[in-house]
Amino acid sequence: MDRSSGLDRPGTPTGGTAWDEPSRRWLTGAATAAEDRTDPGAASPAPAPARSSAGAAPGGTRTTPFRRGTADPVKTLLHRHRELCERAVDPLEIAAGLEAHGVSDRTAARFRHRDVFSLAEELYARVPRDGAPPPRPEPGRAPRVRAGWVLLTLLPGALAATALTGLRLTHGRIRPLVAAAGVLALAAATRAALRRGPLAAVRGPVSWRTAAGVRAWTLWLLGYALFGDGLLETIAAGGPDALPTGAPDGPWPMTAAPVLALALACAPAAWCAHLLASGARRRLAGSRGLEDFTSAARPLLAGVLLLFLAALTGLLALCGTVLHESAAYPRGLALGALLLLARLLVAHRRWHGPVLALGAAAATEAAAPALLLAARLPGCAPLAAPVDTLVGAWGPAAVPTLACGAAALALLVHALRTLTRASAHAPAGAPE
């Protein structure tokens, strides 16, 4: 493989308009000289007639900008993306990679093709392959469902239920040990479930700080869902001494129903991600243009999200009934939607949006108790007015509901723009 031909360099234009001028030069014969240098058997071009300062030939007839029939813009594009074309197992992967590099349907028209998919088919056919060609997947074939990741997605819910049962049955000094063991086991099971299957993250060029930020904000949001309402209520009441005595969870009340429901929802989330991947594959195989695929992928993404929220609603009702707690539908649904959208974006190599949305939601939740504590300083009483008003009208659950709901809405808009592109469903090795 020739890696010295400038294939997929970091400086490759990424915008659709950035390809218009290069493709115009290729179509108008600017690439002819480069092809003549790389093709030993090509005949030497005849010397061009001298031009006047006005761009006309000596006889007064204006010259054409290129010699028709000699320029092959598709060949030039093939040289530029030979590594992508040789690695692809079908034309759909080439189409997704070209879109990631900024090639649009309008750019494909300059290469004498009706759309990017038609251009990708020619590029795939032109690439020479030694020996037997790689197996081509059937168009629209869904990714395989493996028993390994199916069982792993059931493990977090089972361990969360076991840990909560242990907390209900233990008292005294052994109770913190049971809680710590349950948290560690749940974290390990969730990590294992997210490392395989359709929810597995593709690191790619992302930095370790971005990946660590996504994990840290996710843990904060889950921790606040478990203890945040009790903490906010405790601070608003003036401290643990102001709360009613005799609470089963001690001076710091705990809300376990949303966290247990989210742990159980790992399995529905994995299946929804599988439906998104398989549905996108089928629509990618049946589309004849990038806009066509986008218009078909948007309702698919919305349907997958609604299906997950329906499953999470049932789990919230079940967990609230079993644990004798309020189901907390708005708070649990907002957090579940935020976590699912963030994970879908991460699984498709989109890390920037999730880390910003998760960080904004976590910062908003942290600001509520911080403002209540800061209001106790001399002259800072007005700082608590927004939180007191919100908690007084809707209860402490209003803070995580608004924080996660706003972040989930922003992330949904971002997902509708990124996950509905063909390049988002390219293989893991495709260029970004």
VOFITI-135048 format. One line per 3 residues: number of its first residue (from 0); for each residue x, y, z of C-alpha. Coordinates in nm, 4 decimals, decimal comma. Layout:
BEGIN
NUM) X/Y/Z ~ ...
! end
This chain:
BEGIN
0) 0,0000/0,0000/0,0000 ~ 0,1412/0,3334/-0,0983 ~ 0,1302/0,5592/0,2053
3) 0,3336/0,8316/0,0417 ~ 0,0555/0,9479/-0,1901 ~ -0,1070/1,1691/0,0707
6) -0,3956/0,9393/0,1543 ~ -0,6312/1,0608/0,4225 ~ -0,3895/1,3094/0,5667
9) -0,4981/1,5148/0,8702 ~ -0,5059/1,8198/0,6469 ~ -0,7788/1,6763/0,4270
12) -1,0648/1,9273/0,3941 ~ -1,3578/1,8379/0,6182 ~ -1,6297/2,0686/0,4856
15) -1,8472/1,9972/0,1871 ~ -1,7657/2,3305/0,0226 ~ -1,3949/2,2734/0,0677
18) -1,4079/2,0013/-0,1964 ~ -1,5780/2,2091/-0,4664 ~ -1,2667/2,3952/-0,5838
21) -1,0349/2,0878/-0,5875 ~ -1,2943/1,8816/-0,7689 ~ -1,3448/2,1637/-1,0207
24) -0,9718/2,1699/-1,0892 ~ -0,9686/1,7931/-1,1333 ~ -1,2603/1,8103/-1,3738
27) -1,1032/2,0931/-1,5739 ~ -0,7786/1,9104/-1,6329 ~ -0,5633/2,0360/-1,3497
30) -0,4911/1,6744/-1,2514 ~ -0,3757/1,5743/-1,6012 ~ -0,0117/1,6598/-1,5356
33) -0,0081/1,4555/-1,2158 ~ -0,1600/1,1573/-1,3977 ~ 0,0937/1,1841/-1,6791
36) 0,3745/1,1731/-1,4242 ~ 0,2341/0,8636/-1,2516 ~ 0,1417/0,6777/-1,5742
39) 0,4617/0,5726/-1,7575 ~ 0,2710/0,4721/-2,0680 ~ 0,0913/0,7987/-2,1121
42) 0,1781/1,0011/-2,4186 ~ 0,3421/1,3385/-2,3717 ~ 0,0862/1,6138/-2,4043
45) 0,1165/1,8476/-2,6966 ~ 0,2416/2,1950/-2,6111 ~ -0,0436/2,4300/-2,5402
48) -0,0815/2,7311/-2,7672 ~ 0,0485/3,0549/-2,6288 ~ -0,2090/3,2702/-2,4546
51) -0,2362/3,6391/-2,4655 ~ -0,2861/3,8439/-2,1530 ~ -0,6608/3,8242/-2,2089
54) -0,6512/3,4426/-2,2057 ~ -0,7085/3,3990/-2,5857 ~ -0,5027/3,2150/-2,8474
57) -0,3001/3,4140/-3,1025 ~ -0,5707/3,3667/-3,3639 ~ -0,8253/3,5355/-3,1419
60) -1,0102/3,2120/-3,0528 ~ -1,0426/3,1517/-2,6810 ~ -0,8866/2,8229/-2,5689
63) -1,0749/2,5636/-2,3674 ~ -0,9603/2,5204/-2,0060 ~ -0,8898/2,1455/-2,0464
66) -0,8556/1,8709/-2,3044 ~ -1,1700/1,6628/-2,2803 ~ -1,1226/1,2899/-2,2546
69) -0,7826/1,3008/-2,0858 ~ -0,8717/1,4015/-1,7293 ~ -0,9953/1,1248/-1,4998
72) -1,1081/1,2894/-1,1749 ~ -1,2256/0,9586/-1,0246 ~ -0,8744/0,8186/-1,0663
75) -0,7325/1,1148/-0,8779 ~ -0,9865/1,0670/-0,6005 ~ -0,8950/0,6982/-0,5884
78) -0,5265/0,7843/-0,5409 ~ -0,6158/1,0211/-0,2593 ~ -0,8331/0,7666/-0,0757
81) -0,6753/0,4385/-0,1845 ~ -0,6291/0,3199/0,1744 ~ -0,9982/0,3732/0,2486
84) -1,1039/0,1981/-0,0717 ~ -0,8740/-0,0996/-0,0178 ~ -0,9865/-0,1466/0,3408
87) -1,3587/-0,1297/0,2648 ~ -1,5548/-0,4517/0,2339 ~ -1,8394/-0,2921/0,0380
90) -1,9197/0,0400/-0,1348 ~ -2,1275/0,1575/0,1619 ~ -1,8164/0,1899/0,3759
93) -1,6500/0,3994/0,1063 ~ -1,9559/0,6243/0,0873 ~ -1,9502/0,6787/0,4623
96) -1,5769/0,7531/0,4568 ~ -1,6129/0,9997/0,1692 ~ -1,8859/1,1844/0,3555
99) -1,6618/1,2018/0,6617 ~ -1,4022/1,3719/0,4401 ~ -1,6522/1,6302/0,3192
102) -1,7637/1,4808/-0,0132 ~ -2,1307/1,5614/-0,0701 ~ -2,3768/1,4677/-0,3419
105) -2,3065/1,7983/-0,5140 ~ -1,9359/1,7216/-0,5086 ~ -2,0062/1,3772/-0,6552
108) -2,1842/1,5446/-0,9456 ~ -1,8571/1,7166/-1,0328 ~ -1,7068/1,3697/-1,0586
111) -1,9780/1,2815/-1,3116 ~ -2,1865/1,0777/-1,0677 ~ -2,5401/1,1383/-0,9487
114) -2,4545/1,0896/-0,5763 ~ -2,1868/0,9750/-0,3342 ~ -2,3144/0,6169/-0,3361
117) -2,2694/0,5857/-0,7116 ~ -1,9213/0,7345/-0,6830 ~ -1,8368/0,4887/-0,4028
120) -1,9468/0,1954/-0,6190 ~ -1,7058/0,2973/-0,8951 ~ -1,4219/0,3476/-0,6470
123) -1,4860/0,0045/-0,4986 ~ -1,4875/-0,1560/-0,8433 ~ -1,1625/0,0145/-0,9470
126) -0,9523/-0,0974/-0,6501 ~ -0,7397/-0,4009/-0,7437 ~ -0,7525/-0,6791/-0,4849
129) -0,5014/-0,9637/-0,4667 ~ -0,6485/-1,3077/-0,4228 ~ -1,0059/-1,3643/-0,3141
132) -1,2024/-1,0499/-0,2337 ~ -1,3101/-1,0008/0,1285 ~ -1,6561/-1,1297/0,2121
135) -1,9170/-0,8656/0,1424 ~ -2,2029/-0,8438/0,3915 ~ -2,5518/-0,8649/0,2566
138) -2,7089/-0,5205/0,2086 ~ -2,9069/-0,4228/0,5133 ~ -2,7924/-0,7195/0,7184
141) -2,8162/-0,6422/1,0878 ~ -2,5164/-0,6849/1,3195 ~ -2,5100/-1,0222/1,4883
144) -2,6673/-1,0617/1,8305 ~ -2,4222/-1,2415/2,0591 ~ -2,5157/-1,4113/2,3830
147) -2,2131/-1,2572/2,5586 ~ -2,3233/-0,8943/2,5483 ~ -2,6876/-0,9884/2,6037
150) -2,6021/-1,1555/2,9347 ~ -2,3667/-0,8752/3,0354 ~ -2,6421/-0,6148/2,9975
153) -2,8545/-0,8077/3,2486 ~ -2,5765/-0,8172/3,5083 ~ -2,5930/-0,4520/3,6336
156) -2,9621/-0,4760/3,7143 ~ -2,9181/-0,8051/3,8981 ~ -2,6286/-0,6735/4,1077
159) -2,8110/-0,3481/4,1849 ~ -3,1137/-0,5402/4,3095 ~ -2,8888/-0,7646/4,5192
162) -2,7084/-0,4679/4,6736 ~ -3,0331/-0,2893/4,7642 ~ -3,1683/-0,6086/4,9184
165) -2,8537/-0,6352/5,1288 ~ -2,8936/-0,2759/5,2456 ~ -3,2520/-0,3421/5,3493
168) -3,1577/-0,6495/5,5513 ~ -2,8426/-0,5229/5,7262 ~ -2,7912/-0,2715/6,0059
171) -2,5086/-0,1300/6,2100 ~ -2,1451/-0,1424/6,1074 ~ -2,1893/-0,4050/5,8387
174) -2,4246/-0,1857/5,6394 ~ -2,1533/0,0495/5,4995 ~ -1,9485/-0,2525/5,3968
177) -2,2448/-0,3970/5,2062 ~ -2,3023/-0,0606/5,0374 ~ -1,9367/-0,0295/4,9338
180) -1,9273/-0,3849/4,7987 ~ -2,2496/-0,3254/4,6062 ~ -2,1211/-0,0040/4,4499
183) -1,7958/-0,1672/4,3397 ~ -1,9734/-0,4709/4,1965 ~ -2,2251/-0,2532/4,0133
186) -1,9491/-0,0336/3,8673 ~ -1,7552/-0,3374/3,7454 ~ -2,0663/-0,4955/3,5920
189) -2,1660/-0,1729/3,4170 ~ -1,8157/-0,1284/3,2799 ~ -1,8180/-0,4839/3,1453
192) -2,1605/-0,4338/2,9873 ~ -2,0472/-0,1148/2,8130 ~ -1,7262/-0,2641/2,6769
195) -1,9005/-0,5178/2,4530 ~ -2,2011/-0,5133/2,2275 ~ -2,3766/-0,2209/2,0578
198) -2,3066/0,0159/2,3490 ~ -1,9293/-0,0330/2,3311 ~ -1,7393/0,2919/2,2901
201) -1,4965/0,3448/2,0036 ~ -1,2096/0,5525/2,1400 ~ -1,0449/0,6533/1,8127
204) -0,8592/0,9868/1,8320 ~ -1,0327/1,1021/2,1521 ~ -0,8062/1,2084/2,4371
207) -0,8024/1,0303/2,7710 ~ -0,9234/1,3483/2,9400 ~ -1,2401/1,3520/2,7324
210) -1,3094/0,9856/2,8039 ~ -1,2392/1,0356/3,1745 ~ -1,4686/1,3384/3,1750
213) -1,7586/1,1367/3,0336 ~ -1,7125/0,8702/3,3019 ~ -1,6750/1,1224/3,5844
216) -1,9866/1,3220/3,4922 ~ -2,1879/1,0012/3,4507 ~ -2,0882/0,8818/3,7984
219) -2,1794/1,2206/3,9433 ~ -2,5252/1,2144/3,7834 ~ -2,5918/0,8634/3,9134
222) -2,4667/0,9566/4,2601 ~ -2,6885/1,2642/4,2679 ~ -2,9860/1,0541/4,1604
225) -2,9188/0,8330/4,4617 ~ -2,8395/1,0948/4,7284 ~ -2,8988/1,4364/4,5696
228) -3,2600/1,4888/4,6726 ~ -3,1826/1,3916/5,0316 ~ -2,8802/1,6212/5,0400
231) -3,0764/1,9162/4,9013 ~ -3,3621/1,8557/5,1416 ~ -3,1216/1,8290/5,4339
234) -2,9463/2,1570/5,3494 ~ -3,2736/2,3381/5,2870 ~ -3,4072/2,2213/5,6256
237) -3,1013/2,3557/5,8047 ~ -2,9018/2,0384/5,8581 ~ -2,9506/1,6778/5,9679
240) -3,0842/1,7841/6,3095 ~ -3,3808/1,9609/6,1461 ~ -3,5018/1,6447/5,9666
243) -3,7573/1,4081/6,1225 ~ -3,5972/1,1270/6,3227 ~ -3,6559/0,7621/6,2621
246) -3,5807/0,7628/5,8899 ~ -3,4655/0,4174/5,7731 ~ -3,1704/0,5631/5,5856
249) -3,0404/0,7720/5,8747 ~ -2,9765/1,1461/5,8556 ~ -2,9133/1,1345/5,4792
252) -3,2188/1,0036/5,2905 ~ -3,1563/0,7878/4,9842 ~ -3,3680/0,7557/4,6670
255) -3,2946/0,4155/4,5161 ~ -3,5812/0,3607/4,2699 ~ -3,4409/0,5701/3,9791
258) -3,0918/0,4193/4,0105 ~ -3,2255/0,0634/4,0221 ~ -3,4449/0,1336/3,7201
261) -3,1489/0,2732/3,5259 ~ -2,9385/-0,0313/3,6133 ~ -3,2147/-0,2593/3,4888
264) -3,2466/-0,0410/3,1776 ~ -2,8996/-0,1404/3,0546 ~ -3,0579/-0,4301/2,8661
267) -3,3249/-0,2185/2,6874 ~ -3,0588/0,0421/2,6079 ~ -2,8368/-0,2197/2,4428
270) -3,1249/-0,3538/2,2360 ~ -3,2229/-0,0009/2,1291 ~ -2,8641/0,0651/2,0224
273) -2,8707/-0,2617/1,8276 ~ -3,1937/-0,1572/1,6549 ~ -3,0387/0,1773/1,5630
276) -2,7280/0,0131/1,4144 ~ -2,9208/-0,2475/1,2164 ~ -3,1840/0,0006/1,0993
279) -2,9181/0,2475/0,9886 ~ -2,7446/-0,0305/0,7957 ~ -3,0634/-0,1174/0,6091
282) -3,1388/0,2445/0,5296 ~ -2,7811/0,3024/0,4184 ~ -2,8097/0,0107/0,1775
285) -3,1397/0,1379/0,0367 ~ -3,0492/0,5067/0,0069 ~ -2,9320/0,6693/-0,3135
288) -2,8109/0,9936/-0,1613 ~ -2,6848/1,1419/0,1631 ~ -2,9956/1,3535/0,2101
291) -3,2086/1,0478/0,1469 ~ -3,0314/0,8570/0,4223 ~ -3,0562/1,1486/0,6667
294) -3,4307/1,1859/0,6159 ~ -3,4754/0,8124/0,6776 ~ -3,2437/0,7956/0,9803
297) -3,4061/1,0776/1,1788 ~ -3,7355/0,8972/1,2506 ~ -3,5338/0,5846/1,3296
300) -3,3368/0,7655/1,5996 ~ -3,6504/0,9242/1,7421 ~ -3,8288/0,5881/1,7482
303) -3,5384/0,4193/1,9271 ~ -3,5367/0,6915/2,1929 ~ -3,9130/0,6661/2,2467
306) -3,8884/0,2872/2,2746 ~ -3,6224/0,3175/2,5443 ~ -3,8232/0,5769/2,7375
309) -4,1278/0,3486/2,7279 ~ -3,9251/0,0609/2,8713 ~ -3,7713/0,2902/3,1350
312) -4,1173/0,4128/3,2367 ~ -4,2257/0,0577/3,3122 ~ -3,9070/-0,0103/3,5087
315) -3,9524/0,3088/3,7128 ~ -4,3052/0,2060/3,8025 ~ -4,1909/-0,1439/3,8990
318) -3,8982/-0,0236/4,1113 ~ -4,1099/0,2414/4,2838 ~ -4,3681/-0,0199/4,3778
321) -4,1138/-0,2736/4,5054 ~ -3,9098/-0,0205/4,7045 ~ -4,2176/0,1710/4,8269
324) -4,0814/0,4957/4,6837 ~ -4,2114/0,7541/4,4460 ~ -4,1516/0,6468/4,0876
327) -4,0076/0,9943/4,0063 ~ -4,0939/0,9650/3,6381 ~ -3,9752/1,3101/3,5164
330) -3,6391/1,2874/3,6919 ~ -3,5726/0,9261/3,5930 ~ -3,6810/0,9747/3,2306
333) -3,4719/1,2894/3,1885 ~ -3,1612/1,1200/3,3269 ~ -3,2238/0,8039/3,1246
336) -3,2660/0,9960/2,7995 ~ -2,9478/1,1939/2,8669 ~ -2,7408/0,8834/2,9416
339) -2,8738/0,6910/2,6410 ~ -2,8101/0,9734/2,3934 ~ -2,4626/1,0280/2,5354
342) -2,3814/0,6596/2,5047 ~ -2,5130/0,6364/2,1485 ~ -2,2952/0,9292/2,0466
345) -1,9907/0,7822/2,2207 ~ -2,0532/0,4439/2,0553 ~ -2,0437/0,6221/1,7176
348) -1,7199/0,8117/1,7920 ~ -1,8838/1,1419/1,8881 ~ -1,7343/1,2409/2,2256
351) -1,7401/1,6197/2,2314 ~ -2,1162/1,6677/2,2650 ~ -2,1639/1,4100/2,5440
354) -1,8857/1,5472/2,7638 ~ -2,0294/1,8996/2,7359 ~ -2,3906/1,7950/2,8009
357) -2,3063/1,5646/3,0912 ~ -2,0747/1,8243/3,2417 ~ -2,3383/2,0987/3,2160
360) -2,6008/1,8811/3,3859 ~ -2,3606/1,7844/3,6640 ~ -2,2568/2,1465/3,7182
363) -2,6197/2,2559/3,7430 ~ -2,6939/1,9883/4,0020 ~ -2,3861/2,0828/4,2032
366) -2,4798/2,4516/4,1911 ~ -2,8105/2,3986/4,3751 ~ -2,6698/2,2842/4,7143
369) -2,3711/2,5166/4,6690 ~ -2,6035/2,8174/4,6426 ~ -2,7942/2,7097/4,9536
372) -2,4698/2,6824/5,1486 ~ -2,3337/3,0109/5,0131 ~ -2,6545/3,1887/5,1174
375) -2,5618/3,1317/5,4818 ~ -2,2705/3,3724/5,4482 ~ -2,3351/3,7311/5,5588
378) -2,4992/3,9345/5,2836 ~ -2,5426/3,6354/5,0470 ~ -2,8999/3,5380/5,1354
381) -3,0381/3,6284/4,7870 ~ -2,8288/3,3503/4,6328 ~ -3,0683/3,0884/4,7673
384) -3,3801/3,2510/4,6209 ~ -3,3814/3,0612/4,2852 ~ -3,3276/2,7221/4,4513
387) -3,5788/2,7901/4,7295 ~ -3,8401/2,8959/4,4766 ~ -3,7832/2,5907/4,2584
390) -3,7762/2,3433/4,5473 ~ -4,0750/2,5061/4,7153 ~ -4,2867/2,4816/4,4014
393) -4,1833/2,1422/4,2609 ~ -3,9795/1,9684/4,5284 ~ -3,6095/1,8750/4,5315
396) -3,6556/1,6472/4,2283 ~ -3,7103/1,9557/4,0109 ~ -3,3366/2,0352/4,0113
399) -3,2153/1,7119/3,8440 ~ -3,5228/1,7065/3,6207 ~ -3,4491/2,0488/3,4742
402) -3,0726/1,9940/3,4599 ~ -3,0888/1,6551/3,2871 ~ -3,3906/1,7462/3,0754
405) -3,2262/2,0556/2,9269 ~ -2,9013/1,8661/2,8628 ~ -3,0902/1,5744/2,7035
408) -3,2807/1,8125/2,4750 ~ -2,9591/1,9784/2,3596 ~ -2,7966/1,6393/2,3072
411) -3,0986/1,5195/2,1072 ~ -3,0610/1,8114/1,8670 ~ -2,6923/1,7293/1,8349
414) -2,7662/1,3600/1,7778 ~ -3,0217/1,4373/1,5073 ~ -2,7472/1,6233/1,3208
417) -2,4630/1,3739/1,3698 ~ -2,6088/1,0249/1,4103 ~ -2,8188/1,0698/1,0962
420) -2,5095/1,1050/0,8761 ~ -2,3693/0,8101/0,6865 ~ -2,0216/0,8721/0,8263
423) -2,1508/0,8104/1,1808 ~ -2,2236/0,4493/1,0862 ~ -1,8904/0,3829/0,9181
426) -1,6714/0,1008/1,0510 ~ -1,4487/0,1702/1,3488 ~ -1,1430/0,2007/1,1278
429) -1,2963/0,4506/0,8898 ~ -1,1497/0,7979/0,8985 ~ -1,3247/1,0689/1,0866
! end
